[in-house]
Amino acid sequence: MQKNTTIKPLTHLGDMPVQDFLRDYWQQKPLFIKNALAHWQAPLDGNELAGLALEESIESRLIIEQTGKNPLKSQWQLEHGPLAEERFATLPPSHFTLLIQALDQICPEIHDLLQQFKFLPHWRVDDIMASIAPTGGSVGPHFDYYDVFLLQGTGNRHWQIGQKCSEQSPLLTDCPLKILTEFDTQTQYLAQPGDLLYIPANIAHWGIAATDDCTTYSIGFRAPSYSDILLDLSQDIASELSADIRYRDPVNLQANLGGEITQQVIAQIAERCRSYFTPERVGQWLGCHLTEEKRCAPDVTTGEFNADHLVLAANVRAAYTVNPDTLKPQNTSSYSRHNSTTTNPENPTKNAQATVFINGQSWQTSLTLACALCNYAAIEPQHYSADDHAVITQWIDHGYLNLP
């Protein structure tokens, strides 16, 4: 049984304090960090990772490149798992890649690795994906709409960092992958085990396996588009509005306006629509939307996730918002997430409440419990109020907490 040792977020990336990284690089420019996690060892070898692609409940993809004279015009083949075991005997000797998603839900050691990157907002974290490839294996020149850390596990990978991209960047047509047709190499690196490459969103990058035992772990951070936010949030709000709520003409309506839609009418409707997008409504939607299950939880693991105490399960996504009107004094400037779990009677968060979101649902709890849950701390029900204890019982019933 895995012991309940709280995995703390990294304080440094190599020799760089994370605060310097956040100030100078995060969402701004790439960074290659030699020996960033020099002592970390990949817990699964290539054969063990490939074996996961045989499982029905695990999301996997096989990408095969057919190269030509121009590497930007290769032909690409994509197959979704699960793969048949005999498929591996028919693979080419090089230039293919196997991708395994959500390894943090499958392997306890990978889950511990994910916790180290939670110096960033927890709700931004997506998952850890493994890329397994022989020499020449790649997913092609591309860009992502999310930030990613690329940790070299075994073997070597040659990385090229290119230009800033957008939805107007030209892509290969009739291709199952979003492959760039133009690539302006600006920097290059050879990643070895323990090296870490950070790539911000929209930056072109191209990684090619330089050895036959190349495994790279991608720690991704989601960033919802505002088009998706507006679409989903507006639909969510509209679904709760009564059909009785209708437009009404302004008071003292002018006669003989004919077909004119007046500026007064436009302003009235715009203001009414804005009134529905309150911070509370946006927070509720964000919490539910960002913790929804994006994929089915794998029913295969490589080890025991159980801890000595109740702790958030590896396949559960959680976040929380603070209920500001429960803070003392009535001023959110006094709130510090670092003292939210103390029992100091002068602590303004002592009796504060929070809304906890788990897998798209919400609960009202103490701020202390919310912080403990989302920080993967051990939860001992006897230390919480009766109301919190009732919520903890519900979480246990739903399977959101690992049982000791």
C-alpha positions in Angstrom: 0.0 0.0 0.0 1.3 3.4 -0.9 2.0 5.6 2.1 0.3 8.9 2.6 3.2 11.2 2.0 2.0 14.5 0.7 3.8 15.4 -2.6 4.7 19.0 -2.5 4.8 21.3 -5.6 8.2 22.1 -7.0 9.9 25.2 -5.6 12.6 25.2 -8.4 12.9 24.1 -12.0 16.5 23.1 -12.0 18.2 26.1 -10.3 15.4 28.5 -11.2 12.8 29.4 -8.5 9.4 28.8 -9.8 8.4 32.4 -9.1 11.1 33.6 -11.5 9.8 31.1 -14.1 6.2 32.4 -13.6 7.4 36.0 -14.0 9.7 35.6 -17.0 8.5 32.6 -19.0 5.0 31.3 -18.1 2.7 32.0 -21.1 5.5 34.1 -22.6 8.4 32.1 -24.1 9.9 28.6 -24.2 12.4 27.4 -21.7 14.7 24.4 -21.8 15.9 23.3 -18.3 18.8 20.8 -18.2 18.5 18.3 -15.4 15.3 19.9 -14.1 14.3 16.6 -12.5 17.6 14.9 -12.5 16.7 12.3 -9.9 13.3 11.4 -11.4 13.2 7.9 -13.0 10.5 6.9 -15.4 8.4 4.2 -13.6 7.4 2.3 -16.7 9.5 1.1 -19.6 8.5 1.2 -23.2 7.1 -2.3 -23.3 4.9 -1.6 -20.2 3.6 1.6 -21.8 2.9 -0.2 -25.0 1.0 -2.9 -23.1 -1.4 -0.2 -21.9 -2.4 0.5 -25.5 -4.1 -3.0 -25.5 -6.6 -2.0 -22.8 -10.1 -1.0 -23.8 -10.5 1.7 -21.0 -7.2 3.5 -21.8 -7.1 6.2 -24.4 -4.2 5.6 -26.8 -3.2 6.6 -30.3 -0.7 5.2 -32.8 0.9 7.7 -35.3 2.9 6.5 -38.3 4.8 8.9 -40.5 5.6 8.1 -44.1 8.5 10.4 -44.9 9.5 12.0 -48.2 12.1 14.4 -49.5 10.4 17.3 -47.8 9.8 16.5 -44.0 7.1 19.1 -44.0 5.1 17.1 -46.5 5.2 13.7 -44.9 2.1 11.5 -45.0 0.5 10.6 -41.6 -1.6 7.7 -40.4 -3.5 7.8 -37.2 -5.0 4.8 -35.4 -7.0 4.9 -32.1 -6.6 2.2 -29.5 -7.1 -0.2 -28.1 -4.6 -1.9 -30.4 -4.4 -5.7 -31.0 -1.3 -7.3 -29.7 -0.4 -8.6 -33.1 -0.4 -5.0 -34.5 3.0 -4.4 -32.9 4.6 -7.1 -35.0 3.6 -5.2 -38.1 4.9 -1.8 -37.2 7.8 -0.3 -39.2 11.2 -0.2 -37.6 11.2 3.6 -37.2 9.1 6.8 -37.6 6.1 5.8 -35.4 4.8 7.1 -32.1 2.5 5.6 -29.5 0.6 8.0 -27.2 -0.9 7.0 -23.9 -3.2 9.5 -22.2 -4.1 10.1 -18.5 -1.1 8.2 -17.1 -1.6 10.1 -13.8 -4.8 8.1 -13.4 -3.1 4.8 -14.1 0.3 4.9 -12.5 0.8 6.1 -8.8 4.4 7.4 -9.5 3.1 9.4 -12.5 0.3 10.8 -10.3 3.0 11.9 -7.8 4.8 13.6 -10.7 1.7 15.6 -11.6 1.4 16.9 -8.0 4.9 18.5 -8.3 3.6 20.8 -11.1 0.8 22.2 -9.0 2.7 25.4 -8.2 0.4 26.4 -11.1 -3.4 26.7 -10.7 -4.7 23.2 -10.0 -7.7 23.6 -12.2 -5.5 24.3 -15.2 -3.9 20.9 -15.0 -5.1 18.4 -17.6 -3.2 15.1 -17.6 0.1 13.5 -18.2 0.6 11.8 -21.6 3.4 9.5 -22.5 5.0 9.5 -26.0 6.9 6.3 -26.9 8.9 6.2 -30.1 11.8 4.5 -31.8 14.4 6.6 -33.8 12.6 9.1 -36.0 9.3 8.8 -34.2 7.4 12.1 -34.0 3.9 13.6 -34.0 5.1 16.2 -36.6 5.6 20.0 -36.5 2.6 21.4 -34.7 1.3 23.8 -32.0 -1.1 23.5 -29.1 -3.6 25.8 -27.5 -2.4 24.8 -24.1 0.8 25.2 -22.1 2.9 22.0 -21.8 6.0 20.7 -20.0 7.8 18.0 -21.8 9.9 15.8 -19.5 12.3 13.4 -21.1 11.9 10.0 -19.4 14.2 7.6 -21.3 16.4 7.9 -24.4 16.9 11.2 -26.3 14.7 13.5 -28.3 15.7 16.3 -30.6 13.5 19.3 -30.3 13.0 22.3 -32.6 11.2 25.4 -31.4 9.6 27.4 -34.1 7.4 30.5 -34.7 4.3 31.7 -32.9 1.1 30.3 -34.5 -2.6 31.0 -34.7 -5.7 29.5 -36.3 -4.5 31.1 -39.6 -1.3 29.1 -39.6 -1.3 26.8 -42.7 -1.8 23.1 -42.0 -1.6 19.9 -44.1 -4.9 19.2 -45.8 -6.5 15.7 -45.8 -4.4 14.8 -42.7 -5.8 13.3 -39.5 -3.4 15.4 -37.5 -2.9 19.2 -37.3 0.5 19.3 -39.0 2.1 22.6 -39.9 3.3 23.1 -43.5 5.7 25.9 -42.5 8.2 25.8 -39.7 10.7 28.5 -38.8 13.3 26.8 -36.5 14.5 29.4 -33.9 16.2 27.1 -31.3 17.1 23.5 -31.0 17.7 21.2 -28.0 18.7 17.6 -27.4 16.6 16.4 -24.4 18.1 13.6 -22.2 16.5 11.9 -19.2 15.5 14.5 -16.5 15.6 17.4 -19.0 12.5 19.6 -19.1 11.2 21.7 -22.0 8.4 24.3 -21.4 6.4 25.3 -24.5 3.7 28.1 -24.2 0.5 27.9 -26.1 0.6 28.7 -29.8 4.4 28.1 -30.1 5.4 25.7 -32.9 7.5 22.7 -31.8 8.7 19.5 -33.4 10.2 16.7 -31.4 11.9 13.7 -33.1 13.1 10.6 -31.2 16.9 10.4 -31.5 17.1 6.9 -30.0 15.1 3.7 -30.1 14.1 3.9 -26.4 12.6 7.4 -26.4 9.8 8.2 -23.9 8.6 11.7 -23.3 6.0 12.7 -20.7 3.8 15.7 -21.5 2.2 17.6 -18.6 -0.5 19.7 -20.2 -2.4 22.7 -18.8 -5.8 23.5 -20.3 -6.9 26.9 -21.3 -10.6 27.2 -22.3 -11.3 29.5 -25.3 -13.6 32.5 -24.6 -15.8 31.3 -27.5 -16.4 28.1 -25.7 -16.9 29.9 -22.4 -19.5 32.3 -23.8 -21.3 29.5 -25.7 -21.5 27.1 -22.8 -22.1 29.6 -20.1 -24.8 31.5 -22.1 -26.6 28.2 -22.8 -26.3 27.2 -19.1 -27.8 30.6 -18.0 -30.5 30.5 -20.7 -31.6 27.0 -19.6 -32.6 28.4 -16.2 -34.5 31.4 -17.4 -38.3 31.3 -17.5 -40.1 31.8 -20.8 -42.0 34.5 -18.9 -39.0 36.8 -18.9 -39.5 38.8 -22.1 -38.4 42.1 -23.7 -40.5 45.1 -22.8 -40.5 48.4 -24.6 -38.9 51.4 -22.7 -41.1 53.6 -20.6 -42.4 56.6 -22.5 -42.0 54.9 -25.8 -41.8 57.4 -28.7 -44.6 57.3 -31.3 -44.0 56.7 -35.0 -40.5 55.1 -34.8 -41.3 53.0 -37.8 -38.6 50.3 -38.3 -35.9 52.0 -36.2 -34.3 49.9 -33.4 -33.3 52.8 -31.1 -30.0 53.0 -29.2 -32.1 53.0 -26.0 -33.5 49.6 -26.9 -30.0 48.2 -27.8 -28.6 49.5 -24.5 -31.5 48.1 -22.5 -31.1 44.6 -23.9 -27.3 44.7 -23.7 -27.5 45.6 -20.0 -30.1 43.0 -19.2 -27.9 40.3 -20.8 -24.8 41.5 -18.9 -26.8 41.3 -15.7 -27.0 37.5 -15.9 -23.2 37.1 -16.1 -22.5 37.8 -12.4 -19.2 36.7 -10.8 -21.2 34.1 -8.7 -22.7 32.6 -11.9 -19.5 32.6 -13.8 -17.7 31.0 -10.8 -20.4 28.3 -10.5 -20.1 27.5 -14.2 -16.3 27.5 -14.2 -16.1 25.1 -11.3 -18.6 22.6 -12.8 -17.3 22.9 -16.3 -13.6 22.6 -15.5 -14.0 19.6 -13.2 -16.3 17.6 -15.6 -14.9 14.2 -16.5 -13.4 14.6 -20.0 -12.8 10.9 -20.5 -13.8 7.7 -18.8 -11.7 6.7 -15.9 -9.3 3.8 -16.8 -10.1 0.6 -15.0 -6.4 -0.5 -15.2 -3.7 0.7 -12.9 0.0 -0.3 -12.5 -0.1 -0.1 -8.7 -2.0 0.8 -5.6 -3.3 4.4 -5.2 -4.6 3.7 -1.7 -3.3 5.8 1.1 -3.2 5.6 4.9 -5.9 8.2 5.1 -8.8 9.5 3.0 -7.3 11.5 0.1 -8.7 12.7 -3.3 -8.8 9.9 -5.8 -6.4 10.0 -8.7 -9.2 9.9 -11.3 -11.2 12.7 -9.7 -11.0 16.4 -10.7 -11.6 19.0 -8.0 -11.5 22.7 -7.5 -13.1 25.3 -5.2 -14.1 28.9 -4.9 -14.2 30.9 -1.7 -17.5 32.3 -0.5 -16.3 35.9 0.2 -19.2 36.9 2.4 -18.1 34.3 5.0 -14.6 35.8 5.4 -13.8 37.9 8.5 -13.4 40.8 8.3 -15.7 41.3 5.4 -12.8 42.0 3.1 -11.3 39.5 0.7 -8.0 41.4 0.9 -7.5 39.8 4.3 -7.8 36.3 2.8 -4.7 34.2 2.5 -4.9 30.6 1.1 -1.7 29.9 3.1 -3.4 30.4 6.5 -6.8 29.0 5.5 -6.2 25.8 7.5 -4.9 27.3 10.7 -7.0 27.5 13.9 -5.8 30.9 15.0 -8.9 32.7 16.3 -7.7 35.9 14.6 -7.5 34.1 11.3 -10.0 35.7 8.9 -10.7 32.4 7.3 -11.5 30.4 10.4 -15.2 30.1 9.7 -15.0 30.7 6.0 -17.0 28.6 3.6 -16.2 27.4 0.1 -18.0 25.8 -2.9 -16.2 22.6 -3.8 -16.6 21.3 -7.3 -15.9 17.6 -8.1 -16.5 16.0 -11.5 -19.0 18.7 -12.5 -21.0 18.8 -9.2 -20.8 21.2 -6.3 -21.0 21.1 -2.5 -20.8 23.7 0.3 -18.0 23.0 2.8 -15.6 24.8 5.1 -12.7 26.4 3.4 -10.4 24.3 5.5 -11.9 21.1 4.0 -11.8 22.5 0.5 -8.1 23.3 0.8 -7.3 19.9 2.2 -9.2 18.1 -0.5 -7.7 20.0 -3.4 -4.2 19.8 -2.0 -4.4 16.0 -1.8 -4.0 16.2 2.0 -5.2 13.5 4.3 -8.7 14.0 5.5 -9.7 12.8 9.0 -13.5 13.2 9.3 -13.4 13.6 13.1 -11.5 16.9 12.7 -14.4 18.5 10.8 -17.8 19.8 11.6 -21.0 17.7 11.3 -21.9 19.4 8.1 -18.4 18.7 6.6 -18.6 15.2 7.9 -21.9 14.6 6.0 -20.3 15.9 2.8 -17.2 13.7 3.3 -19.6 10.7 3.6 -21.2 11.6 0.3 -17.7 11.9 -1.3 -16.9 8.4 0.0 -20.1 7.0 -1.4 -19.4 8.5 -4.8 -15.9 7.1 -4.8 -14.2 10.5 -4.9 -11.9 9.6 -2.0 -9.5 6.7 -1.7 -10.3 4.5 1.2 -7.5 3.7 3.8 
